[in-house]
Amino acid sequence: MAGPIKIMRSVPSTVTETIVQGGLPTVASAVITTAPLVTLVASTYSSDNTESGSVAIAKMFTLLRCTLDGPGRVRLYRTAATRDADLTRLNIPPSAGTDHGIIADFFLDAVYWALDWWADPPVVGYNGDDFQTTTIYYNVTNTSGSTRAVSATLTYVPMEE
């Protein structure tokens, strides 16, 4: 396993709006709810190697988007055990009818596909540990053909925190 993962998050924005009604200004402050982001910044590693880890997202969430900064593969899992068991699976779907524990599997490259994928329909994911937490497990694979760091940004809506 490569070095540490840096995690960055965004927070909802607060907007102050001045409304003029009947010649008298009224100031209103509102929170604009935007979907949170979590960015997984993996260490530099060679092509076709995978970095495993975990990130706090939510107990249950809806995944809207996955964006990579270069060619790569991002797989999200309910448990660490399912992540580890899936480490060597090639870029093929898991066996049908099995409880594989995969929330999402994004293979994005700059040749055939975009590096920015909107999930349509959105993907519902959740932590599957015996004592449910906000932890989601992942594998990030560098598929660029060269040694580089891989940065993946996930856009999601928490359903249960």
Stockholm file with secondary structure:
# STOCKHOLM 1.0

chainA/1-161         MAGPIKIMRSVPSTVTETIVQGGLPTVASAVITTAPLVTLVASTYSSDNTESGSVAIAKMFTLLRCTLDGPGRVRLYRTAATRDADLTRLNIPPSAGTDHGIIADFFLDAVYWALDWWADPPVVGYNGDDFQTTTIYYNVTNTSGSTRAVSATLTYVPMEE
#=GR chainA/1-161 SS CCSCCEEEECCCEEEEEEEEETTEEEEEEEEECCCCEEEEEEEEECTTCEEEEEEECCSEEEEEEEEESSSEEEEEESSHHHHHHTTTCCSSCCCTTSCCCEEEEEEECTTTSCSEEEEEEEEEEECCSSSCCSEEEEEEEECSSSCEEEEEEEEEEEEEC
#=GC SS_cons         CCSCCEEEECCCEEEEEEEEETTEEEEEEEEECCCCEEEEEEEEECTTCEEEEEEECCSEEEEEEEEESSSEEEEEESSHHHHHHTTTCCSSCCCTTSCCCEEEEEEECTTTSCSEEEEEEEEEEECCSSSCCSEEEEEEEECSSSCEEEEEEEEEEEEEC
//
